[in-house]
Amino acid sequence: MITNPFIINGEIPTEYFCDRKKESQNIVQMLTNGENICLMSPRRMGKSKLIQFCYAQEPLCSDYYCFYIDIYHTTSLREFTYTFGKQVFNTLKTKSQKMMLMFAQALRSVNANLGFDAVTNLPKFSLSLGDVRNPEYTLDEIFSALEQADKPCIVCFDEFQQIANYPEKNVEALLRGHIQHLGNANFVFSGSSRHLLTEMFQSYAHPFYNSTSMLVLRPIELQEYIAFATYWFGQFSKKIEPSVIEQAYRIMGSNTYYVQKTLHELFEQTDKGESCSIELLPIIIEGMVEEQSDGYRQLLSLLPDRHKEVLFAIAVEGEAEKVMGQQFIRRHSLASASAVQAAIKKLLEMDLITMNEGKYSVPDVVFRMYLQRLGG
């Protein structure tokens, strides 16, 4: 039973999903028409939730096998292949025993065993990372199994830009070689690093050049949040003024996750029959910054001083431009234009900053607040 309609963890039922009507209809239509998609947006803008929401819509939920593969924490082709295979099996065991058995038997190159859990009596596929001895062969088996499935397949690789960091240098070409020959599967390549994904899919020098439709996920409009939040507060006999929602939206930079989390906390701290107080906002936001501060401190401890200096400078400015110029360098007491350039390159690779129309910013709004407080 839902006690807070502003859900921040797990799957979100359709009625509690704010807007994204046009985006979800577009994605479902493109996939059912046989297109591959590259979906880009900053982190925590709701890409993963949107894909999972689309998977729950007709006809995808009935007529397709839909797989969601998060590869953000993978560091090699072997880990990618292990994660891919494991997730395909875990999805199939809830959808089709016939397909699950076919898939398990198709993976001849791994030392894995198919059995049943003694407690739940559900199928169990004992595949470990060490079982993947030759990832290229195993990958070929996974794609071949998808091609032979009795329904068309949709595969989403989330944070797909991660493959650019693998030590193997042929991963893009290897995956493209498989994907271009599949007639029974379509793909969503989702990610948060706009510059890496743009290079992968729009640079002639890369194997995936011009192979997908490009979609950029924009923030949900303020008026949609106002209608959504006031309705659900009312459904639980609570009230919230549009001005409170607008201020939360502005402070959080229209970031989907952080707006949702702020509304979640505002709802939680408003009693039934009461109206949400705007005085709660700074308390909630301070709590978010404090909640993340240990992780942020650990992250900063791993950065060289000159990278940290540039990161602080960009955060303090909010949106920084002409970062290699003397005015910016002097204003923030930075070492040199070449040092700033090197730091910018590394910070972009780590997704700690983003660049749009020549302006650099820290996309994680709570991290930006944390840096701004430290940087004065």
DRENDO-1510 file (C-alpha; in Angstrom, 1 decimal, always signed):
<recs>
REC; n; res; u; v; w
REC; 1; MET; +0.0; +0.0; +0.0 .
REC; 2; ILE; +1.4; +3.4; -1.0 .
REC; 3; THR; +1.9; +5.7; +1.9 .
REC; 4; ASN; +3.9; +8.3; +0.0 .
REC; 5; PRO; +3.0; +9.0; -3.6 .
REC; 6; PHE; +6.3; +10.6; -4.5 .
REC; 7; ILE; +8.2; +7.3; -5.0 .
REC; 8; ILE; +12.0; +7.5; -5.1 .
REC; 9; ASN; +13.0; +3.8; -5.0 .
REC; 10; GLY; +12.0; +0.8; -7.1 .
REC; 11; GLU; +9.4; +0.7; -9.9 .
REC; 12; ILE; +6.9; +3.5; -10.1 .
REC; 13; PRO; +3.3; +2.5; -10.9 .
REC; 14; THR; +1.8; +4.4; -13.8 .
REC; 15; GLU; -0.5; +6.6; -11.7 .
REC; 16; TYR; +2.4; +7.8; -9.6 .
REC; 17; PHE; +4.6; +8.6; -12.6 .
REC; 18; CYS; +4.9; +12.4; -13.2 .
REC; 19; ASP; +4.4; +13.4; -16.9 .
REC; 20; ARG; +6.8; +11.9; -19.5 .
REC; 21; LYS; +3.7; +11.0; -21.6 .
REC; 22; LYS; +5.1; +12.3; -24.8 .
REC; 23; GLU; +8.6; +10.8; -24.2 .
REC; 24; SER; +7.3; +7.4; -23.3 .
REC; 25; GLN; +4.9; +7.3; -26.3 .
REC; 26; ASN; +7.8; +8.3; -28.5 .
REC; 27; ILE; +10.2; +5.6; -27.2 .
REC; 28; VAL; +7.6; +2.8; -27.3 .
REC; 29; GLN; +6.6; +3.8; -30.9 .
REC; 30; MET; +10.3; +3.9; -32.0 .
REC; 31; LEU; +11.1; +0.6; -30.5 .
REC; 32; THR; +8.1; -1.2; -31.9 .
REC; 33; ASN; +9.0; +0.3; -35.3 .
REC; 34; GLY; +12.4; -1.4; -35.1 .
REC; 35; GLU; +14.6; +1.6; -34.3 .
REC; 36; ASN; +17.6; +1.7; -32.0 .
REC; 37; ILE; +17.8; +4.7; -29.6 .
REC; 38; CYS; +20.5; +6.6; -27.9 .
REC; 39; LEU; +19.0; +8.3; -24.9 .
REC; 40; MET; +21.0; +11.1; -23.2 .
REC; 41; SER; +20.5; +13.3; -20.2 .
REC; 42; PRO; +22.4; +14.3; -17.0 .
REC; 43; ARG; +22.4; +11.8; -14.2 .
REC; 44; ARG; +19.3; +11.6; -12.1 .
REC; 45; MET; +17.1; +13.1; -14.7 .
REC; 46; GLY; +15.0; +10.0; -14.8 .
REC; 47; LYS; +16.3; +8.0; -17.7 .
REC; 48; SER; +16.3; +4.6; -16.0 .
REC; 49; LYS; +12.8; +5.1; -14.5 .
REC; 50; LEU; +11.5; +6.2; -17.9 .
REC; 51; ILE; +12.9; +3.1; -19.6 .
REC; 52; GLN; +11.4; +0.8; -17.0 .
REC; 53; PHE; +8.1; +2.8; -17.3 .
REC; 54; CYS; +8.1; +2.2; -21.1 .
REC; 55; TYR; +8.7; -1.5; -20.5 .
REC; 56; ALA; +5.5; -1.7; -18.5 .
REC; 57; GLN; +3.4; -0.2; -21.3 .
REC; 58; GLU; +1.7; -2.1; -24.1 .
REC; 59; PRO; +2.7; -3.6; -26.4 .
REC; 60; LEU; +6.2; -3.9; -24.9 .
REC; 61; CYS; +5.0; -5.6; -21.7 .
REC; 62; SER; +3.0; -8.3; -23.5 .
REC; 63; ASP; +4.7; -8.9; -26.9 .
REC; 64; TYR; +8.4; -8.4; -26.2 .
REC; 65; TYR; +11.1; -9.6; -23.8 .
REC; 66; CYS; +12.5; -6.4; -22.3 .
REC; 67; PHE; +16.0; -6.4; -20.6 .
REC; 68; TYR; +17.5; -3.6; -18.6 .
REC; 69; ILE; +21.3; -3.9; -18.2 .
REC; 70; ASP; +23.0; -1.3; -15.9 .
REC; 71; ILE; +26.7; -1.4; -16.8 .
REC; 72; TYR; +27.8; +1.7; -14.8 .
REC; 73; HIS; +29.9; -0.3; -12.4 .
REC; 74; THR; +31.5; -2.6; -15.0 .
REC; 75; THR; +35.2; -2.1; -15.8 .
REC; 76; SER; +35.9; -4.6; -18.5 .
REC; 77; LEU; +34.4; -6.6; -21.4 .
REC; 78; ARG; +34.3; -9.7; -19.1 .
REC; 79; GLU; +32.2; -7.8; -16.4 .
REC; 80; PHE; +30.0; -6.4; -19.2 .
REC; 81; THR; +29.3; -9.9; -20.5 .
REC; 82; TYR; +28.7; -11.4; -17.1 .
REC; 83; THR; +26.3; -8.6; -16.2 .
REC; 84; PHE; +24.5; -8.9; -19.5 .
REC; 85; GLY; +24.1; -12.7; -19.3 .
REC; 86; LYS; +23.0; -12.7; -15.6 .
REC; 87; GLN; +20.4; -10.0; -16.2 .
REC; 88; VAL; +19.0; -11.7; -19.3 .
REC; 89; PHE; +18.6; -15.0; -17.3 .
REC; 90; ASN; +17.0; -13.2; -14.3 .
REC; 91; THR; +14.5; -11.5; -16.6 .
REC; 92; LEU; +13.6; -14.7; -18.5 .
REC; 93; LYS; +13.0; -16.8; -15.4 .
REC; 94; THR; +10.1; -14.5; -14.6 .
REC; 95; LYS; +8.7; -14.5; -18.2 .
REC; 96; SER; +9.2; -17.9; -19.8 .
REC; 97; GLN; +10.6; -21.2; -18.5 .
REC; 98; LYS; +11.0; -22.4; -22.1 .
REC; 99; MET; +13.2; -19.4; -23.0 .
REC; 100; MET; +15.0; -19.5; -19.7 .
REC; 101; LEU; +16.1; -23.1; -20.4 .
REC; 102; MET; +17.0; -22.3; -24.0 .
REC; 103; PHE; +19.2; -19.4; -22.8 .
REC; 104; ALA; +20.9; -21.4; -20.1 .
REC; 105; GLN; +21.7; -24.2; -22.5 .
REC; 106; ALA; +22.9; -21.7; -25.2 .
REC; 107; LEU; +25.8; -20.5; -22.9 .
REC; 108; ARG; +28.1; -23.4; -23.7 .
REC; 109; SER; +31.3; -21.4; -23.2 .
REC; 110; VAL; +30.8; -20.8; -19.4 .
REC; 111; ASN; +31.0; -23.2; -16.5 .
REC; 112; ALA; +27.5; -22.5; -15.1 .
REC; 113; ASN; +24.9; -24.8; -13.7 .
REC; 114; LEU; +21.1; -24.6; -13.9 .
REC; 115; GLY; +19.3; -25.7; -10.8 .
REC; 116; PHE; +16.5; -24.8; -8.4 .
REC; 117; ASP; +16.6; -22.8; -5.2 .
REC; 118; ALA; +15.8; -25.1; -2.3 .
REC; 119; VAL; +13.8; -22.4; -0.5 .
REC; 120; THR; +11.8; -20.8; -3.3 .
REC; 121; ASN; +11.9; -23.7; -5.8 .
REC; 122; LEU; +12.6; -21.1; -8.5 .
REC; 123; PRO; +15.1; -21.7; -11.2 .
REC; 124; LYS; +18.7; -20.6; -10.3 .
REC; 125; PHE; +21.5; -20.1; -12.7 .
REC; 126; SER; +24.8; -20.3; -10.8 .
REC; 127; LEU; +26.9; -18.0; -13.0 .
REC; 128; SER; +29.9; -16.2; -11.5 .
REC; 129; LEU; +32.3; -13.7; -13.0 .
REC; 130; GLY; +35.0; -16.3; -13.0 .
REC; 131; ASP; +32.9; -18.6; -15.2 .
REC; 132; VAL; +33.3; -16.1; -18.1 .
REC; 133; ARG; +36.6; -17.3; -19.4 .
REC; 134; ASN; +36.2; -16.0; -23.0 .
REC; 135; PRO; +33.8; -13.1; -23.0 .
REC; 136; GLU; +33.8; -12.7; -26.8 .
REC; 137; TYR; +32.5; -16.3; -27.3 .
REC; 138; THR; +30.0; -15.9; -24.4 .
REC; 139; LEU; +28.8; -12.6; -25.9 .
REC; 140; ASP; +28.2; -14.2; -29.2 .
REC; 141; GLU; +26.1; -16.9; -27.5 .
REC; 142; ILE; +24.0; -14.3; -25.7 .
REC; 143; PHE; +23.2; -12.4; -28.9 .
REC; 144; SER; +22.5; -15.7; -30.7 .
REC; 145; ALA; +20.0; -16.7; -28.0 .
REC; 146; LEU; +18.2; -13.3; -28.3 .
REC; 147; GLU; +18.0; -13.8; -32.1 .
REC; 148; GLN; +16.4; -17.2; -31.6 .
REC; 149; ALA; +13.9; -16.0; -28.9 .
REC; 150; ASP; +10.2; -16.6; -29.5 .
REC; 151; LYS; +9.4; -13.0; -29.0 .
REC; 152; PRO; +11.2; -9.8; -30.2 .
REC; 153; CYS; +13.7; -8.5; -27.6 .
REC; 154; ILE; +14.4; -5.0; -26.4 .
REC; 155; VAL; +17.7; -4.5; -24.6 .
REC; 156; CYS; +18.7; -1.3; -22.7 .
REC; 157; PHE; +22.3; -0.8; -21.8 .
REC; 158; ASP; +22.3; +1.9; -19.2 .
REC; 159; GLU; +25.3; +4.2; -18.8 .
REC; 160; PHE; +26.6; +2.8; -22.1 .
REC; 161; GLN; +29.5; +5.3; -22.2 .
REC; 162; GLN; +31.2; +3.1; -19.6 .
REC; 163; ILE; +32.5; +0.9; -22.4 .
REC; 164; ALA; +34.8; +3.7; -23.5 .
REC; 165; ASN; +36.8; +3.1; -20.2 .
REC; 166; TYR; +37.3; -0.6; -20.7 .
REC; 167; PRO; +40.9; -1.7; -21.2 .
REC; 168; GLU; +39.9; -3.6; -24.3 .
REC; 169; LYS; +39.9; -1.3; -27.3 .
REC; 170; ASN; +37.6; -3.2; -29.6 .
REC; 171; VAL; +34.4; -3.2; -27.6 .
REC; 172; GLU; +32.5; -0.7; -29.7 .
REC; 173; ALA; +33.3; -2.6; -32.9 .
REC; 174; LEU; +32.6; -5.9; -31.3 .
REC; 175; LEU; +29.1; -4.9; -30.1 .
REC; 176; ARG; +28.3; -3.1; -33.3 .
REC; 177; GLY; +29.3; -6.2; -35.3 .
REC; 178; HIS; +26.7; -8.3; -33.4 .
REC; 179; ILE; +23.9; -5.7; -33.1 .
REC; 180; GLN; +23.8; -4.7; -36.8 .
REC; 181; HIS; +23.0; -8.3; -37.8 .
REC; 182; LEU; +20.2; -8.9; -35.3 .
REC; 183; GLY; +16.7; -9.0; -36.7 .
REC; 184; ASN; +14.9; -10.0; -33.5 .
REC; 185; ALA; +16.3; -7.3; -31.1 .
REC; 186; ASN; +16.4; -3.6; -30.7 .
REC; 187; PHE; +18.5; -1.5; -28.4 .
REC; 188; VAL; +18.4; +1.5; -26.2 .
REC; 189; PHE; +21.9; +3.0; -25.4 .
REC; 190; SER; +21.2; +5.2; -22.4 .
REC; 191; GLY; +23.8; +7.4; -20.7 .
REC; 192; SER; +24.7; +10.6; -18.8 .
REC; 193; SER; +28.0; +11.5; -20.5 .
REC; 194; ARG; +26.8; +13.6; -23.4 .
REC; 195; HIS; +30.2; +14.3; -24.9 .
REC; 196; LEU; +31.2; +10.6; -24.9 .
REC; 197; LEU; +27.8; +9.4; -26.3 .
REC; 198; THR; +27.8; +12.1; -28.9 .
REC; 199; GLU; +31.3; +11.0; -30.0 .
REC; 200; MET; +30.2; +7.4; -30.1 .
REC; 201; PHE; +27.1; +7.8; -32.1 .
REC; 202; GLN; +27.7; +10.9; -34.2 .
REC; 203; SER; +31.4; +10.7; -35.0 .
REC; 204; TYR; +32.2; +9.1; -38.4 .
REC; 205; ALA; +35.3; +7.5; -36.9 .
REC; 206; HIS; +33.2; +5.3; -34.5 .
REC; 207; PRO; +31.5; +2.0; -35.3 .
REC; 208; PHE; +28.1; +3.1; -34.0 .
REC; 209; TYR; +28.0; +6.2; -36.2 .
REC; 210; ASN; +24.6; +7.1; -37.4 .
REC; 211; SER; +23.1; +3.8; -36.2 .
REC; 212; THR; +20.5; +5.1; -33.7 .
REC; 213; SER; +17.9; +7.8; -33.3 .
REC; 214; MET; +19.2; +10.4; -30.8 .
REC; 215; LEU; +16.9; +11.5; -27.9 .
REC; 216; VAL; +17.8; +14.1; -25.2 .
REC; 217; LEU; +15.7; +13.9; -22.1 .
REC; 218; ARG; +14.7; +17.4; -20.9 .
REC; 219; PRO; +13.5; +18.4; -17.5 .
REC; 220; ILE; +9.8; +17.9; -16.6 .
REC; 221; GLU; +8.0; +21.2; -16.9 .
REC; 222; LEU; +7.2; +23.1; -13.7 .
REC; 223; GLN; +3.5; +23.3; -14.4 .
REC; 224; GLU; +3.4; +19.5; -14.7 .
REC; 225; TYR; +5.0; +19.2; -11.2 .
REC; 226; ILE; +2.5; +21.7; -9.8 .
REC; 227; ALA; -0.5; +19.8; -11.1 .
REC; 228; PHE; +1.0; +16.4; -10.1 .
REC; 229; ALA; +2.1; +17.4; -6.5 .
REC; 230; THR; -1.1; +19.4; -5.6 .
REC; 231; TYR; -3.2; +16.5; -6.8 .
REC; 232; TRP; -1.4; +13.8; -4.7 .
REC; 233; PHE; -1.2; +16.0; -1.6 .
REC; 234; GLY; -4.9; +16.5; -1.9 .
REC; 235; GLN; -5.6; +12.8; -2.4 .
REC; 236; PHE; -4.0; +12.2; +1.0 .
REC; 237; SER; -5.9; +15.1; +2.7 .
REC; 238; LYS; -2.8; +17.4; +2.7 .
REC; 239; LYS; -2.2; +20.7; +0.9 .
REC; 240; ILE; +0.8; +22.3; -0.8 .
REC; 241; GLU; +0.9; +25.7; -2.4 .
REC; 242; PRO; +2.2; +26.1; -5.9 .
REC; 243; SER; +4.8; +28.6; -4.7 .
REC; 244; VAL; +6.4; +25.9; -2.5 .
REC; 245; ILE; +6.6; +23.5; -5.4 .
REC; 246; GLU; +8.1; +26.2; -7.7 .
REC; 247; GLN; +10.8; +27.1; -5.1 .
REC; 248; ALA; +11.7; +23.4; -4.7 .
REC; 249; TYR; +11.9; +23.1; -8.5 .
REC; 250; ARG; +14.1; +26.2; -8.9 .
REC; 251; ILE; +16.5; +25.3; -6.0 .
REC; 252; MET; +16.9; +21.7; -7.4 .
REC; 253; GLY; +17.6; +23.0; -10.9 .
REC; 254; SER; +14.6; +21.1; -12.3 .
REC; 255; ASN; +16.5; +17.8; -11.7 .
REC; 256; THR; +13.9; +15.0; -11.8 .
REC; 257; TYR; +15.3; +12.9; -9.0 .
REC; 258; TYR; +16.0; +15.8; -6.6 .
REC; 259; VAL; +12.6; +17.4; -7.2 .
REC; 260; GLN; +10.9; +14.1; -6.5 .
REC; 261; LYS; +13.0; +13.5; -3.4 .
REC; 262; THR; +12.2; +17.0; -2.1 .
REC; 263; LEU; +8.5; +16.4; -2.7 .
REC; 264; HIS; +8.8; +13.0; -1.0 .
REC; 265; GLU; +10.3; +14.7; +2.1 .
REC; 266; LEU; +7.8; +17.6; +2.1 .
REC; 267; PHE; +4.9; +15.1; +1.9 .
REC; 268; GLU; +6.4; +13.0; +4.7 .
REC; 269; GLN; +6.8; +16.0; +7.1 .
REC; 270; THR; +3.3; +17.4; +6.4 .
REC; 271; ASP; +0.6; +16.0; +8.7 .
REC; 272; LYS; -2.8; +14.9; +7.4 .
REC; 273; GLY; -5.2; +17.8; +7.2 .
REC; 274; GLU; -2.3; +20.3; +7.3 .
REC; 275; SER; -0.7; +22.6; +4.6 .
REC; 276; CYS; +3.0; +22.1; +3.7 .
REC; 277; SER; +5.1; +24.8; +5.2 .
REC; 278; ILE; +7.7; +26.5; +3.0 .
REC; 279; GLU; +10.0; +26.7; +6.1 .
REC; 280; LEU; +10.6; +22.9; +5.6 .
REC; 281; LEU; +12.5; +23.4; +2.4 .
REC; 282; PRO; +15.9; +24.6; +3.7 .
REC; 283; ILE; +15.8; +21.9; +6.4 .
REC; 284; ILE; +15.1; +19.2; +3.9 .
REC; 285; ILE; +17.8; +20.5; +1.5 .
REC; 286; GLU; +20.4; +20.7; +4.3 .
REC; 287; GLY; +19.5; +17.2; +5.2 .
REC; 288; MET; +20.2; +16.0; +1.6 .
REC; 289; VAL; +23.6; +17.7; +1.5 .
REC; 290; GLU; +24.5; +16.2; +4.9 .
REC; 291; GLU; +23.3; +12.8; +3.8 .
REC; 292; GLN; +25.6; +12.8; +0.8 .
REC; 293; SER; +28.6; +14.6; +2.4 .
REC; 294; ASP; +30.6; +11.5; +3.4 .
REC; 295; GLY; +30.5; +10.2; -0.2 .
REC; 296; TYR; +31.4; +13.6; -1.5 .
REC; 297; ARG; +34.4; +13.9; +0.8 .
REC; 298; GLN; +35.6; +10.5; -0.3 .
REC; 299; LEU; +35.3; +11.5; -3.9 .
REC; 300; LEU; +37.2; +14.7; -3.4 .
REC; 301; SER; +40.0; +12.9; -1.6 .
REC; 302; LEU; +40.7; +10.9; -4.8 .
REC; 303; LEU; +41.2; +14.0; -6.9 .
REC; 304; PRO; +44.5; +15.8; -7.5 .
REC; 305; ASP; +44.6; +19.3; -6.0 .
REC; 306; ARG; +44.5; +21.1; -9.4 .
REC; 307; HIS; +41.5; +19.1; -10.5 .
REC; 308; LYS; +39.7; +20.0; -7.2 .
REC; 309; GLU; +40.6; +23.7; -7.7 .
REC; 310; VAL; +38.9; +23.7; -11.1 .
REC; 311; LEU; +35.9; +21.8; -9.9 .
REC; 312; PHE; +35.4; +24.2; -7.0 .
REC; 313; ALA; +35.8; +27.2; -9.4 .
REC; 314; ILE; +33.1; +25.8; -11.7 .
REC; 315; ALA; +30.8; +25.0; -8.8 .
REC; 316; VAL; +31.1; +28.5; -7.3 .
REC; 317; GLU; +30.3; +30.1; -10.6 .
REC; 318; GLY; +27.3; +27.9; -11.3 .
REC; 319; GLU; +27.8; +28.0; -15.0 .
REC; 320; ALA; +31.4; +28.8; -16.0 .
REC; 321; GLU; +32.5; +30.0; -19.5 .
REC; 322; LYS; +35.9; +30.9; -21.0 .
REC; 323; VAL; +37.5; +28.7; -18.4 .
REC; 324; MET; +40.9; +28.9; -20.1 .
REC; 325; GLY; +40.8; +32.7; -20.1 .
REC; 326; GLN; +43.0; +34.8; -17.8 .
REC; 327; GLN; +40.0; +36.4; -16.0 .
REC; 328; PHE; +38.7; +33.0; -14.9 .
REC; 329; ILE; +42.1; +31.8; -14.0 .
REC; 330; ARG; +43.0; +34.9; -11.9 .
REC; 331; ARG; +39.5; +35.1; -10.3 .
REC; 332; HIS; +40.0; +31.6; -8.9 .
REC; 333; SER; +43.8; +31.6; -8.4 .
REC; 334; LEU; +44.3; +28.7; -10.8 .
REC; 335; ALA; +47.7; +27.6; -12.0 .
REC; 336; SER; +47.6; +28.1; -15.8 .
REC; 337; ALA; +45.4; +27.6; -18.9 .
REC; 338; SER; +47.1; +24.2; -19.6 .
REC; 339; ALA; +46.5; +23.0; -16.1 .
REC; 340; VAL; +42.8; +24.0; -16.4 .
REC; 341; GLN; +42.5; +22.3; -19.7 .
REC; 342; ALA; +43.9; +19.0; -18.3 .
REC; 343; ALA; +41.6; +19.2; -15.3 .
REC; 344; ILE; +38.6; +19.9; -17.5 .
REC; 345; LYS; +39.3; +16.8; -19.6 .
REC; 346; LYS; +39.6; +14.6; -16.6 .
REC; 347; LEU; +36.5; +16.0; -14.8 .
REC; 348; LEU; +34.4; +15.5; -18.0 .
REC; 349; GLU; +35.6; +11.9; -18.2 .
REC; 350; MET; +34.5; +11.3; -14.6 .
REC; 351; ASP; +31.1; +13.0; -15.2 .
REC; 352; LEU; +31.8; +15.4; -12.4 .
REC; 353; ILE; +31.2; +18.3; -14.8 .
REC; 354; THR; +29.2; +18.7; -18.0 .
REC; 355; MET; +29.5; +21.1; -20.9 .
REC; 356; ASN; +26.6; +22.6; -22.8 .
REC; 357; GLU; +26.9; +25.4; -25.4 .
REC; 358; GLY; +30.4; +26.3; -24.1 .
REC; 359; LYS; +29.4; +26.5; -20.5 .
REC; 360; TYR; +30.6; +24.2; -17.8 .
REC; 361; SER; +28.7; +23.2; -14.7 .
REC; 362; VAL; +28.4; +20.5; -12.0 .
REC; 363; PRO; +25.3; +18.5; -13.0 .
REC; 364; ASP; +24.7; +17.0; -9.6 .
REC; 365; VAL; +22.9; +19.9; -8.0 .
REC; 366; VAL; +23.4; +18.6; -4.4 .
REC; 367; PHE; +27.1; +18.0; -5.0 .
REC; 368; ARG; +27.2; +21.6; -6.4 .
REC; 369; MET; +25.7; +22.9; -3.2 .
REC; 370; TYR; +28.2; +21.0; -1.2 .
REC; 371; LEU; +31.1; +22.4; -3.2 .
REC; 372; GLN; +29.7; +25.9; -3.1 .
REC; 373; ARG; +29.6; +25.8; +0.7 .
REC; 374; LEU; +33.1; +24.5; +1.0 .
REC; 375; GLY; +34.3; +27.0; -1.6 .
REC; 376; GLY; +32.7; +30.0; +0.1 .
</recs>
